[in-house]
Amino acid sequence: MRPIASSKALIPLVLAAAGLGSACQPAPPAPRASSAALPTMERIALGANTCWFKSGDAAFSAYRLAPELNSFSGRPRILVVPRRSPESRPMLVVQAEGQPAQLSAFGPLMDEPVSSRIATDVKRWASGGKGCR
């Protein structure tokens, strides 16, 4: 019969095996952005404010952001309105409804060349992206 190795010799082996086991474990999933209407529109409002207005973007210099996120209708939205006449008809409305959020964007700015950029930005922010174009 062979002598059993001393416990001091087994400790590194046990620790190495434990380390290998944890190294093979899958990484926990990255936190996902909520897909409900309100959190989606909050992300869009933050992105629009940062990238379109605070950045001094020329395409939006004639406008200002008017968020209407506290909606009792279940459709939180943001409005892009004329800078000097915020009570005027909105030039852009972006709204969400439901879980998962169904987005819609409409208004005169969606008939302008900037519409494809608006759509791209809104989709990126809705999915949790934070950057500007």
N, CA, C and O atoms as CSV, one atom per row, in Angstrom:
chain,resi,resn,atom,element,x,y,z
A,1,MET,N,N,0.841,-1.175,0.000
A,1,MET,CA,C,0.000,0.000,0.000
A,1,MET,C,C,0.885,1.236,0.000
A,1,MET,O,O,1.895,1.310,0.699
A,2,ARG,N,N,0.486,2.163,-0.776
A,2,ARG,CA,C,1.251,3.414,-0.898
A,2,ARG,C,C,0.867,4.405,0.183
A,2,ARG,O,O,-0.296,4.468,0.583
A,3,PRO,N,N,1.821,5.172,0.657
A,3,PRO,CA,C,1.450,6.185,1.650
A,3,PRO,C,C,0.687,7.328,0.982
A,3,PRO,O,O,0.975,7.701,-0.155
A,4,ILE,N,N,-0.262,7.863,1.684
A,4,ILE,CA,C,-1.035,9.009,1.181
A,4,ILE,C,C,-0.154,10.245,1.295
A,4,ILE,O,O,0.549,10.434,2.288
A,5,ALA,N,N,-0.203,11.080,0.270
A,5,ALA,CA,C,0.607,12.305,0.269
A,5,ALA,C,C,0.203,13.167,1.445
A,5,ALA,O,O,-0.943,13.133,1.894
A,6,SER,N,N,1.133,13.921,1.926
A,6,SER,CA,C,0.843,14.782,3.064
A,6,SER,C,C,-0.193,15.830,2.689
A,6,SER,O,O,-0.324,16.198,1.521
A,7,SER,N,N,-0.912,16.296,3.666
A,7,SER,CA,C,-1.955,17.283,3.413
A,7,SER,C,C,-1.367,18.581,2.864
A,7,SER,O,O,-2.050,19.311,2.145
A,8,LYS,N,N,-0.115,18.878,3.191
A,8,LYS,CA,C,0.521,20.095,2.671
A,8,LYS,C,C,0.707,20.005,1.167
A,8,LYS,O,O,0.621,21.022,0.478
A,9,ALA,N,N,0.957,18.817,0.643
A,9,ALA,CA,C,1.143,18.633,-0.794
A,9,ALA,C,C,-0.188,18.693,-1.527
A,9,ALA,O,O,-0.226,19.054,-2.703
A,10,LEU,N,N,-1.270,18.349,-0.861
A,10,LEU,CA,C,-2.585,18.343,-1.512
A,10,LEU,C,C,-3.200,19.735,-1.615
A,10,LEU,O,O,-4.001,19.982,-2.517
A,11,ILE,N,N,-2.855,20.622,-0.742
A,11,ILE,CA,C,-3.475,21.957,-0.717
A,11,ILE,C,C,-3.301,22.682,-2.050
A,11,ILE,O,O,-4.291,23.203,-2.564
A,12,PRO,N,N,-2.102,22.750,-2.645
A,12,PRO,CA,C,-1.992,23.433,-3.938
A,12,PRO,C,C,-2.817,22.760,-5.027
A,12,PRO,O,O,-3.375,23.438,-5.890
A,13,LEU,N,N,-2.900,21.434,-4.994
A,13,LEU,CA,C,-3.700,20.723,-5.990
A,13,LEU,C,C,-5.177,21.061,-5.848
A,13,LEU,O,O,-5.861,21.296,-6.844
A,14,VAL,N,N,-5.663,21.085,-4.639
A,14,VAL,CA,C,-7.071,21.403,-4.394
A,14,VAL,C,C,-7.365,22.841,-4.820
A,14,VAL,O,O,-8.382,23.103,-5.462
A,15,LEU,N,N,-6.490,23.761,-4.469
A,15,LEU,CA,C,-6.691,25.161,-4.855
A,15,LEU,C,C,-6.651,25.322,-6.367
A,15,LEU,O,O,-7.444,26.077,-6.929
A,16,ALA,N,N,-5.741,24.625,-7.031
A,16,ALA,CA,C,-5.655,24.711,-8.487
A,16,ALA,C,C,-6.918,24.160,-9.122
A,16,ALA,O,O,-7.442,24.754,-10.064
A,17,ALA,N,N,-7.416,23.045,-8.628
A,17,ALA,CA,C,-8.641,22.460,-9.169
A,17,ALA,C,C,-9.832,23.393,-8.954
A,17,ALA,O,O,-10.674,23.552,-9.838
A,18,ALA,N,N,-9.892,24.001,-7.784
A,18,ALA,CA,C,-10.985,24.938,-7.503
A,18,ALA,C,C,-10.903,26.137,-8.438
A,18,ALA,O,O,-11.927,26.625,-8.917
A,19,GLY,N,N,-9.701,26.609,-8.695
A,19,GLY,CA,C,-9.532,27.739,-9.608
A,19,GLY,C,C,-9.938,27.401,-11.023
A,19,GLY,O,O,-10.553,28.216,-11.710
A,20,LEU,N,N,-9.596,26.196,-11.465
A,20,LEU,CA,C,-9.984,25.771,-12.807
A,20,LEU,C,C,-11.486,25.671,-12.922
A,20,LEU,O,O,-12.064,26.048,-13.942
A,21,GLY,N,N,-12.123,25.164,-11.878
A,21,GLY,CA,C,-13.573,25.040,-11.917
A,21,GLY,C,C,-14.253,26.381,-12.057
A,21,GLY,O,O,-15.207,26.517,-12.824
A,22,SER,N,N,-13.774,27.380,-11.324
A,22,SER,CA,C,-14.419,28.689,-11.407
A,22,SER,C,C,-14.078,29.392,-12.713
A,22,SER,O,O,-14.859,30.212,-13.196
A,23,ALA,N,N,-12.908,29.077,-13.296
A,23,ALA,CA,C,-12.529,29.702,-14.564
A,23,ALA,C,C,-13.401,29.207,-15.707
A,23,ALA,O,O,-13.557,29.899,-16.713
A,24,CYS,N,N,-13.969,28.021,-15.562
A,24,CYS,CA,C,-14.790,27.451,-16.621
A,24,CYS,C,C,-16.250,27.857,-16.509
A,24,CYS,O,O,-17.046,27.554,-17.398
A,25,GLN,N,N,-16.605,28.528,-15.444
A,25,GLN,CA,C,-17.981,28.955,-15.262
A,25,GLN,C,C,-18.308,30.055,-16.266
A,25,GLN,O,O,-17.468,30.915,-16.531
A,26,PRO,N,N,-19.513,30.043,-16.826
A,26,PRO,CA,C,-19.874,31.121,-17.744
A,26,PRO,C,C,-19.968,32.450,-17.008
A,26,PRO,O,O,-20.358,32.507,-15.842
A,27,ALA,N,N,-19.607,33.503,-17.701
A,27,ALA,CA,C,-19.692,34.839,-17.123
A,27,ALA,C,C,-21.161,35.194,-16.930
A,27,ALA,O,O,-21.999,34.803,-17.742
A,28,PRO,N,N,-21.486,35.928,-15.871
A,28,PRO,CA,C,-22.877,36.327,-15.686
A,28,PRO,C,C,-23.299,37.235,-16.837
A,28,PRO,O,O,-22.482,37.993,-17.359
A,29,PRO,N,N,-24.551,37.164,-17.229
A,29,PRO,CA,C,-24.989,38.003,-18.346
A,29,PRO,C,C,-24.877,39.478,-18.004
A,29,PRO,O,O,-25.070,39.879,-16.856
A,30,ALA,N,N,-24.568,40.274,-19.002
A,30,ALA,CA,C,-24.486,41.724,-18.817
A,30,ALA,C,C,-25.884,42.243,-18.507
A,30,ALA,O,O,-26.865,41.726,-19.041
A,31,PRO,N,N,-25.990,43.262,-17.649
A,31,PRO,CA,C,-27.312,43.812,-17.360
A,31,PRO,C,C,-27.939,44.362,-18.640
A,31,PRO,O,O,-27.289,45.057,-19.421
A,32,ARG,N,N,-29.200,44.037,-18.834
A,32,ARG,CA,C,-29.900,44.494,-20.037
A,32,ARG,C,C,-30.736,45.720,-19.714
A,32,ARG,O,O,-31.255,45.876,-18.609
A,33,ALA,N,N,-30.845,46.571,-20.697
A,33,ALA,CA,C,-31.675,47.752,-20.523
A,33,ALA,C,C,-33.142,47.316,-20.504
A,33,ALA,O,O,-33.545,46.437,-21.266
A,34,SER,N,N,-33.921,47.929,-19.639
A,34,SER,CA,C,-35.342,47.607,-19.573
A,34,SER,C,C,-36.009,47.967,-20.886
A,34,SER,O,O,-35.688,48.980,-21.507
A,35,SER,N,N,-36.938,47.127,-21.296
A,35,SER,CA,C,-37.607,47.379,-22.573
A,35,SER,C,C,-38.993,47.977,-22.395
A,35,SER,O,O,-39.730,48.105,-23.373
A,36,ALA,N,N,-39.372,48.349,-21.173
A,36,ALA,CA,C,-40.662,48.991,-20.947
A,36,ALA,C,C,-40.639,50.415,-21.509
A,36,ALA,O,O,-39.573,50.997,-21.711
A,37,ALA,N,N,-41.804,50.955,-21.753
A,37,ALA,CA,C,-41.923,52.262,-22.410
A,37,ALA,C,C,-41.217,53.390,-21.656
A,37,ALA,O,O,-40.452,54.142,-22.259
A,38,LEU,N,N,-41.456,53.520,-20.360
A,38,LEU,CA,C,-40.888,54.654,-19.626
A,38,LEU,C,C,-39.360,54.612,-19.558
A,38,LEU,O,O,-38.726,55.615,-19.886
A,39,PRO,N,N,-38.734,53.492,-19.146
A,39,PRO,CA,C,-37.266,53.488,-19.126
A,39,PRO,C,C,-36.663,53.678,-20.519
A,39,PRO,O,O,-35.599,54.281,-20.662
A,40,THR,N,N,-37.337,53.166,-21.532
A,40,THR,CA,C,-36.857,53.351,-22.907
A,40,THR,C,C,-36.865,54.823,-23.273
A,40,THR,O,O,-35.892,55.332,-23.831
A,41,MET,N,N,-37.962,55.514,-22.961
A,41,MET,CA,C,-38.046,56.938,-23.301
A,41,MET,C,C,-37.122,57.782,-22.432
A,41,MET,O,O,-36.648,58.828,-22.874
A,42,GLU,N,N,-36.860,57.346,-21.208
A,42,GLU,CA,C,-35.885,58.073,-20.380
A,42,GLU,C,C,-34.501,58.016,-21.024
A,42,GLU,O,O,-33.795,59.024,-21.069
A,43,ARG,N,N,-34.108,56.830,-21.526
A,43,ARG,CA,C,-32.805,56.704,-22.202
A,43,ARG,C,C,-32.763,57.560,-23.466
A,43,ARG,O,O,-31.754,58.206,-23.749
A,44,ILE,N,N,-33.847,57.563,-24.217
A,44,ILE,CA,C,-33.903,58.357,-25.447
A,44,ILE,C,C,-33.819,59.845,-25.117
A,44,ILE,O,O,-33.110,60.589,-25.793
A,45,ALA,N,N,-34.532,60.279,-24.092
A,45,ALA,CA,C,-34.503,61.695,-23.703
A,45,ALA,C,C,-33.095,62.117,-23.287
A,45,ALA,O,O,-32.634,63.194,-23.666
A,46,LEU,N,N,-32.411,61.280,-22.513
A,46,LEU,CA,C,-31.041,61.609,-22.102
A,46,LEU,C,C,-30.102,61.677,-23.308
A,46,LEU,O,O,-29.281,62.588,-23.411
A,47,GLY,N,N,-30.227,60.715,-24.210
A,47,GLY,CA,C,-29.385,60.716,-25.402
A,47,GLY,C,C,-29.652,61.923,-26.281
A,47,GLY,O,O,-28.716,62.574,-26.747
A,48,ALA,N,N,-30.921,62.225,-26.511
A,48,ALA,CA,C,-31.271,63.377,-27.347
A,48,ALA,C,C,-30.766,64.672,-26.722
A,48,ALA,O,O,-30.215,65.524,-27.418
A,49,ASN,N,N,-30.947,64.820,-25.430
A,49,ASN,CA,C,-30.499,66.040,-24.759
A,49,ASN,C,C,-28.983,66.202,-24.890
A,49,ASN,O,O,-28.492,67.284,-25.212
A,50,THR,N,N,-28.257,65.128,-24.640
A,50,THR,CA,C,-26.795,65.174,-24.698
A,50,THR,C,C,-26.281,65.363,-26.122
A,50,THR,O,O,-25.449,66.234,-26.378
A,51,CYS,N,N,-26.774,64.552,-27.034
A,51,CYS,CA,C,-26.196,64.506,-28.379
A,51,CYS,C,C,-26.769,65.545,-29.345
A,51,CYS,O,O,-26.055,66.026,-30.224
A,52,TRP,N,N,-28.009,65.886,-29.198
A,52,TRP,CA,C,-28.619,66.823,-30.141
A,52,TRP,C,C,-28.584,68.262,-29.642
A,52,TRP,O,O,-28.393,69.181,-30.438
A,53,PHE,N,N,-28.763,68.475,-28.342
A,53,PHE,CA,C,-28.920,69.834,-27.843
A,53,PHE,C,C,-27.715,70.353,-27.073
A,53,PHE,O,O,-27.189,71.413,-27.411
A,54,LYS,N,N,-27.267,69.646,-26.060
A,54,LYS,CA,C,-26.119,70.126,-25.279
A,54,LYS,C,C,-24.832,70.156,-26.089
A,54,LYS,O,O,-23.927,70.929,-25.779
A,55,SER,N,N,-24.738,69.334,-27.113
A,55,SER,CA,C,-23.519,69.283,-27.930
A,55,SER,C,C,-23.430,70.459,-28.907
A,55,SER,O,O,-22.372,70.698,-29.488
A,56,GLY,N,N,-24.532,71.193,-29.091
A,56,GLY,CA,C,-24.548,72.303,-30.038
A,56,GLY,C,C,-24.689,71.833,-31.479
A,56,GLY,O,O,-24.266,72.533,-32.399
A,57,ASP,N,N,-25.269,70.677,-31.684
A,57,ASP,CA,C,-25.469,70.112,-33.019
A,57,ASP,C,C,-26.258,71.094,-33.897
A,57,ASP,O,O,-27.358,71.515,-33.538
A,58,ALA,N,N,-25.690,71.447,-35.035
A,58,ALA,CA,C,-26.310,72.433,-35.925
A,58,ALA,C,C,-27.687,71.993,-36.434
A,58,ALA,O,O,-28.557,72.834,-36.660
A,59,ALA,N,N,-27.890,70.694,-36.614
A,59,ALA,CA,C,-29.171,70.197,-37.119
A,59,ALA,C,C,-30.320,70.464,-36.145
A,59,ALA,O,O,-31.484,70.471,-36.545
A,60,PHE,N,N,-29.996,70.684,-34.875
A,60,PHE,CA,C,-31.027,70.887,-33.863
A,60,PHE,C,C,-30.927,72.251,-33.181
A,60,PHE,O,O,-31.594,72.483,-32.173
A,61,SER,N,N,-30.119,73.138,-33.706
A,61,SER,CA,C,-29.896,74.428,-33.045
A,61,SER,C,C,-31.142,75.313,-33.013
A,61,SER,O,O,-31.251,76.177,-32.144
A,62,ALA,N,N,-32.070,75.120,-33.928
A,62,ALA,CA,C,-33.284,75.931,-33.955
A,62,ALA,C,C,-34.385,75.366,-33.050
A,62,ALA,O,O,-35.491,75.905,-33.000
A,63,TYR,N,N,-34.074,74.276,-32.333
A,63,TYR,CA,C,-35.096,73.582,-31.551
A,63,TYR,C,C,-34.664,73.399,-30.102
A,63,TYR,O,O,-33.514,73.642,-29.735
A,64,ARG,N,N,-35.626,72.963,-29.293
A,64,ARG,CA,C,-35.325,72.587,-27.923
A,64,ARG,C,C,-36.107,71.340,-27.580
A,64,ARG,O,O,-37.100,71.014,-28.232
A,65,LEU,N,N,-35.655,70.651,-26.559
A,65,LEU,CA,C,-36.271,69.405,-26.131
A,65,LEU,C,C,-37.351,69.685,-25.099
A,65,LEU,O,O,-37.148,70.473,-24.176
A,66,ALA,N,N,-38.490,69.044,-25.256
A,66,ALA,CA,C,-39.582,69.149,-24.286
A,66,ALA,C,C,-40.024,67.729,-23.925
A,66,ALA,O,O,-40.906,67.169,-24.576
A,67,PRO,N,N,-39.414,67.147,-22.890
A,67,PRO,CA,C,-39.800,65.779,-22.518
A,67,PRO,C,C,-41.156,65.753,-21.808
A,67,PRO,O,O,-41.455,66.616,-20.983
A,68,GLU,N,N,-41.947,64.774,-22.136
A,68,GLU,CA,C,-43.236,64.536,-21.475
A,68,GLU,C,C,-43.251,63.073,-21.051
A,68,GLU,O,O,-43.994,62.263,-21.606
A,69,LEU,N,N,-42.428,62.744,-20.068
A,69,LEU,CA,C,-42.250,61.358,-19.673
A,69,LEU,C,C,-43.305,60.879,-18.687
A,69,LEU,O,O,-43.569,59.679,-18.607
A,70,ASN,N,N,-43.912,61.787,-17.939
A,70,ASN,CA,C,-44.960,61.421,-16.987
A,70,ASN,C,C,-46.293,61.403,-17.700
A,70,ASN,O,O,-47.067,62.356,-17.613
A,71,SER,N,N,-46.557,60.329,-18.400
A,71,SER,CA,C,-47.756,60.232,-19.215
A,71,SER,C,C,-48.768,59.306,-18.555
A,71,SER,O,O,-48.453,58.160,-18.234
A,72,PHE,N,N,-49.972,59.801,-18.354
A,72,PHE,CA,C,-51.033,58.969,-17.798
A,72,PHE,C,C,-51.658,58.091,-18.874
A,72,PHE,O,O,-52.411,57.168,-18.564
A,73,SER,N,N,-51.353,58.370,-20.122
A,73,SER,CA,C,-51.888,57.573,-21.224
A,73,SER,C,C,-51.063,56.318,-21.468
A,73,SER,O,O,-51.453,55.474,-22.275
A,74,GLY,N,N,-49.920,56.181,-20.780
A,74,GLY,CA,C,-49.053,55.034,-21.010
A,74,GLY,C,C,-48.148,55.212,-22.214
A,74,GLY,O,O,-47.530,54.253,-22.678
A,75,ARG,N,N,-48.067,56.437,-22.726
A,75,ARG,CA,C,-47.208,56.745,-23.872
A,75,ARG,C,C,-46.261,57.893,-23.533
A,75,ARG,O,O,-46.502,59.027,-23.947
A,76,PRO,N,N,-45.193,57.620,-22.791
A,76,PRO,CA,C,-44.228,58.692,-22.537
A,76,PRO,C,C,-43.617,59.134,-23.854
A,76,PRO,O,O,-43.455,58.338,-24.779
A,77,ARG,N,N,-43.279,60.418,-23.927
A,77,ARG,CA,C,-42.754,60.933,-25.195
A,77,ARG,C,C,-41.827,62.103,-24.972
A,77,ARG,O,O,-41.788,62.707,-23.900
A,78,ILE,N,N,-41.084,62.402,-26.015
A,78,ILE,CA,C,-40.299,63.633,-26.046
A,78,ILE,C,C,-40.758,64.412,-27.265
A,78,ILE,O,O,-41.125,63.845,-28.294
A,79,LEU,N,N,-40.727,65.717,-27.120
A,79,LEU,CA,C,-41.082,66.613,-28.216
A,79,LEU,C,C,-39.864,67.460,-28.551
A,79,LEU,O,O,-39.113,67.864,-27.663
A,80,VAL,N,N,-39.677,67.722,-29.817
A,80,VAL,CA,C,-38.675,68.691,-30.265
A,80,VAL,C,C,-39.485,69.854,-30.810
A,80,VAL,O,O,-40.211,69.718,-31.794
A,81,VAL,N,N,-39.348,71.010,-30.150
A,81,VAL,CA,C,-40.166,72.179,-30.475
A,81,VAL,C,C,-39.269,73.340,-30.895
A,81,VAL,O,O,-38.077,73.348,-30.585
A,82,PRO,N,N,-39.841,74.327,-31.603
A,82,PRO,CA,C,-39.028,75.494,-31.976
A,82,PRO,C,C,-38.453,76.176,-30.729
A,82,PRO,O,O,-39.161,76.372,-29.741
A,83,ARG,N,N,-37.195,76.526,-30.779
A,83,ARG,CA,C,-36.501,77.125,-29.631
A,83,ARG,C,C,-37.190,78.394,-29.155
A,83,ARG,O,O,-37.380,78.570,-27.951
A,84,ARG,N,N,-37.565,79.271,-30.056
A,84,ARG,CA,C,-38.135,80.568,-29.673
A,84,ARG,C,C,-39.654,80.539,-29.486
A,84,ARG,O,O,-40.263,81.536,-29.098
A,85,SER,N,N,-40.248,79.389,-29.766
A,85,SER,CA,C,-41.696,79.284,-29.643
A,85,SER,C,C,-42.079,77.887,-29.144
A,85,SER,O,O,-42.690,77.112,-29.880
A,86,PRO,N,N,-41.722,77.563,-27.895
A,86,PRO,CA,C,-41.922,76.206,-27.398
A,86,PRO,C,C,-43.391,75.770,-27.312
A,86,PRO,O,O,-43.679,74.576,-27.219
A,87,GLU,N,N,-44.309,76.726,-27.344
A,87,GLU,CA,C,-45.729,76.372,-27.294
A,87,GLU,C,C,-46.275,76.000,-28.670
A,87,GLU,O,O,-47.419,75.560,-28.783
A,88,SER,N,N,-45.475,76.172,-29.705
A,88,SER,CA,C,-45.892,75.840,-31.077
A,88,SER,C,C,-46.000,74.335,-31.262
A,88,SER,O,O,-45.623,73.543,-30.399
A,89,ARG,N,N,-46.520,73.983,-32.400
A,89,ARG,CA,C,-46.652,72.580,-32.778
A,89,ARG,C,C,-45.277,71.913,-32.777
A,89,ARG,O,O,-44.319,72.493,-33.289
A,90,PRO,N,N,-45.159,70.709,-32.215
A,90,PRO,CA,C,-43.859,70.019,-32.191
A,90,PRO,C,C,-43.367,69.705,-33.608
A,90,PRO,O,O,-44.154,69.398,-34.504
A,91,MET,N,N,-42.067,69.788,-33.783
A,91,MET,CA,C,-41.452,69.446,-35.059
A,91,MET,C,C,-41.097,67.952,-35.107
A,91,MET,O,O,-40.909,67.380,-36.181
A,92,LEU,N,N,-41.010,67.335,-33.916
A,92,LEU,CA,C,-40.732,65.902,-33.818
A,92,LEU,C,C,-41.360,65.377,-32.542
A,92,LEU,O,O,-41.259,66.004,-31.487
A,93,VAL,N,N,-42.004,64.235,-32.639
A,93,VAL,CA,C,-42.528,63.520,-31.481
A,93,VAL,C,C,-41.944,62.116,-31.540
A,93,VAL,O,O,-42.049,61.432,-32.558
A,94,VAL,N,N,-41.329,61.694,-30.443
A,94,VAL,CA,C,-40.862,60.311,-30.304
A,94,VAL,C,C,-41.574,59.772,-29.080
A,94,VAL,O,O,-41.475,60.345,-27.996
A,95,GLN,N,N,-42.295,58.665,-29.250
A,95,GLN,CA,C,-43.042,58.110,-28.129
A,95,GLN,C,C,-42.909,56.597,-28.096
A,95,GLN,O,O,-42.575,55.958,-29.094
A,96,ALA,N,N,-43.178,56.048,-26.931
A,96,ALA,CA,C,-43.123,54.602,-26.735
A,96,ALA,C,C,-44.380,54.169,-26.005
A,96,ALA,O,O,-44.992,54.931,-25.256
A,97,GLU,N,N,-44.746,52.906,-26.252
A,97,GLU,CA,C,-45.931,52.357,-25.601
A,97,GLU,C,C,-45.727,50.863,-25.416
A,97,GLU,O,O,-45.243,50.181,-26.319
A,98,GLY,N,N,-46.098,50.351,-24.236
A,98,GLY,CA,C,-46.120,48.919,-23.999
A,98,GLY,C,C,-44.839,48.323,-23.458
A,98,GLY,O,O,-43.865,49.017,-23.165
A,99,GLN,N,N,-44.882,46.982,-23.336
A,99,GLN,CA,C,-43.758,46.193,-22.838
A,99,GLN,C,C,-43.658,44.951,-23.712
A,99,GLN,O,O,-44.520,44.081,-23.580
A,100,PRO,N,N,-42.713,44.804,-24.562
A,100,PRO,CA,C,-41.620,45.729,-24.840
A,100,PRO,C,C,-42.126,46.981,-25.551
A,100,PRO,O,O,-43.167,46.967,-26.208
A,101,ALA,N,N,-41.382,48.037,-25.407
A,101,ALA,CA,C,-41.791,49.330,-25.954
A,101,ALA,C,C,-41.884,49.286,-27.473
A,101,ALA,O,O,-40.988,48.791,-28.157
A,102,GLN,N,N,-42.967,49.805,-27.968
A,102,GLN,CA,C,-43.142,50.021,-29.405
A,102,GLN,C,C,-42.905,51.501,-29.643
A,102,GLN,O,O,-43.640,52.344,-29.129
A,103,LEU,N,N,-41.882,51.817,-30.418
A,103,LEU,CA,C,-41.496,53.209,-30.655
A,103,LEU,C,C,-42.146,53.747,-31.911
A,103,LEU,O,O,-42.379,53.021,-32.877
A,104,SER,N,N,-42.430,55.031,-31.875
A,104,SER,CA,C,-42.847,55.726,-33.085
A,104,SER,C,C,-42.268,57.133,-33.058
A,104,SER,O,O,-42.135,57.753,-32.003
A,105,ALA,N,N,-41.933,57.615,-34.231
A,105,ALA,CA,C,-41.394,58.973,-34.384
A,105,ALA,C,C,-42.108,59.602,-35.567
A,105,ALA,O,O,-42.203,59.010,-36.642
A,106,PHE,N,N,-42.607,60.809,-35.352
A,106,PHE,CA,C,-43.329,61.479,-36.432
A,106,PHE,C,C,-43.235,62.987,-36.255
A,106,PHE,O,O,-42.847,63.479,-35.195
A,107,GLY,N,N,-43.589,63.701,-37.293
A,107,GLY,CA,C,-43.536,65.155,-37.299
A,107,GLY,C,C,-42.733,65.642,-38.489
A,107,GLY,O,O,-42.116,64.844,-39.194
A,108,PRO,N,N,-42.738,66.954,-38.718
A,108,PRO,CA,C,-42.064,67.520,-39.886
A,108,PRO,C,C,-40.575,67.170,-39.993
A,108,PRO,O,O,-40.068,67.057,-41.109
A,109,LEU,N,N,-39.862,66.997,-38.887
A,109,LEU,CA,C,-38.435,66.652,-38.985
A,109,LEU,C,C,-38.215,65.268,-39.593
A,109,LEU,O,O,-37.130,64.983,-40.100
A,110,MET,N,N,-39.230,64.409,-39.547
A,110,MET,CA,C,-39.086,63.084,-40.139
A,110,MET,C,C,-39.211,63.133,-41.663
A,110,MET,O,O,-39.017,62.117,-42.331
A,111,ASP,N,N,-39.535,64.308,-42.220
A,111,ASP,CA,C,-39.556,64.492,-43.665
A,111,ASP,C,C,-38.313,65.228,-44.152
A,111,ASP,O,O,-38.206,65.564,-45.331
A,112,GLU,N,N,-37.388,65.473,-43.255
A,112,GLU,CA,C,-36.149,66.193,-43.575
A,112,GLU,C,C,-34.987,65.208,-43.697
A,112,GLU,O,O,-35.101,64.059,-43.271
A,113,PRO,N,N,-33.864,65.655,-44.281
A,113,PRO,CA,C,-32.696,64.766,-44.400
A,113,PRO,C,C,-32.186,64.216,-43.063
A,113,PRO,O,O,-31.555,63.160,-43.043
A,114,VAL,N,N,-32.443,64.900,-41.962
A,114,VAL,CA,C,-31.981,64.462,-40.648
A,114,VAL,C,C,-32.790,63.263,-40.112
A,114,VAL,O,O,-32.443,62.707,-39.070
A,115,SER,N,N,-33.841,62.871,-40.801
A,115,SER,CA,C,-34.719,61.802,-40.300
A,115,SER,C,C,-34.008,60.461,-40.146
A,115,SER,O,O,-34.274,59.736,-39.187
A,116,SER,N,N,-33.117,60.118,-41.062
A,116,SER,CA,C,-32.427,58.827,-40.924
A,116,SER,C,C,-31.519,58.833,-39.697
A,116,SER,O,O,-31.388,57.821,-39.008
A,117,ARG,N,N,-30.904,59.960,-39.434
A,117,ARG,CA,C,-30.073,60.083,-38.237
A,117,ARG,C,C,-30.916,59.999,-36.972
A,117,ARG,O,O,-30.520,59.349,-36.004
A,118,ILE,N,N,-32.072,60.650,-36.973
A,118,ILE,CA,C,-32.982,60.581,-35.825
A,118,ILE,C,C,-33.346,59.124,-35.559
A,118,ILE,O,O,-33.267,58.659,-34.421
A,119,ALA,N,N,-33.741,58.408,-36.601
A,119,ALA,CA,C,-34.140,57.008,-36.452
A,119,ALA,C,C,-32.990,56.153,-35.919
A,119,ALA,O,O,-33.199,55.316,-35.042
A,120,THR,N,N,-31.798,56.353,-36.433
A,120,THR,CA,C,-30.626,55.587,-35.991
A,120,THR,C,C,-30.304,55.887,-34.533
A,120,THR,O,O,-30.064,54.972,-33.745
A,121,ASP,N,N,-30.297,57.169,-34.174
A,121,ASP,CA,C,-29.998,57.557,-32.792
A,121,ASP,C,C,-31.038,56.987,-31.827
A,121,ASP,O,O,-30.681,56.426,-30.790
A,122,VAL,N,N,-32.306,57.127,-32.161
A,122,VAL,CA,C,-33.385,56.669,-31.283
A,122,VAL,C,C,-33.285,55.155,-31.077
A,122,VAL,O,O,-33.438,54.677,-29.952
A,123,LYS,N,N,-33.034,54.406,-32.133
A,123,LYS,CA,C,-32.902,52.946,-31.998
A,123,LYS,C,C,-31.721,52.588,-31.105
A,123,LYS,O,O,-31.823,51.693,-30.266
A,124,ARG,N,N,-30.598,53.286,-31.282
A,124,ARG,CA,C,-29.412,52.998,-30.466
A,124,ARG,C,C,-29.696,53.264,-28.982
A,124,ARG,O,O,-29.387,52.430,-28.131
A,125,TRP,N,N,-30.282,54.426,-28.676
A,125,TRP,CA,C,-30.571,54.771,-27.288
A,125,TRP,C,C,-31.627,53.843,-26.696
A,125,TRP,O,O,-31.537,53.472,-25.526
A,126,ALA,N,N,-32.624,53.467,-27.490
A,126,ALA,CA,C,-33.682,52.576,-27.004
A,126,ALA,C,C,-33.105,51.221,-26.601
A,126,ALA,O,O,-33.584,50.601,-25.652
A,127,SER,N,N,-32.094,50.766,-27.306
A,127,SER,CA,C,-31.517,49.456,-27.005
A,127,SER,C,C,-30.447,49.520,-25.915
A,127,SER,O,O,-29.856,48.496,-25.572
A,128,GLY,N,N,-30.194,50.704,-25.370
A,128,GLY,CA,C,-29.246,50.839,-24.270
A,128,GLY,C,C,-27.935,51.489,-24.632
A,128,GLY,O,O,-27.104,51.722,-23.754
A,129,GLY,N,N,-27.717,51.793,-25.920
A,129,GLY,CA,C,-26.501,52.486,-26.340
A,129,GLY,C,C,-26.470,53.896,-25.795
A,129,GLY,O,O,-27.516,54.508,-25.579
A,130,LYS,N,N,-25.278,54.413,-25.573
A,130,LYS,CA,C,-25.166,55.737,-24.961
A,130,LYS,C,C,-24.483,56.777,-25.835
A,130,LYS,O,O,-24.569,57.970,-25.545
A,131,GLY,N,N,-23.823,56.365,-26.875
A,131,GLY,CA,C,-23.008,57.300,-27.639
A,131,GLY,C,C,-23.783,58.196,-28.578
A,131,GLY,O,O,-24.971,58.000,-28.833
A,132,CYS,N,N,-23.073,59.177,-29.077
A,132,CYS,CA,C,-23.585,60.063,-30.117
A,132,CYS,C,C,-22.987,59.578,-31.439
A,132,CYS,O,O,-21.846,59.115,-31.470
A,133,ARG,N,N,-23.719,59.679,-32.484
A,133,ARG,CA,C,-23.349,59.130,-33.795
A,133,ARG,C,C,-21.983,58.666,-33.911
A,133,ARG,O,O,-21.581,58.190,-34.973
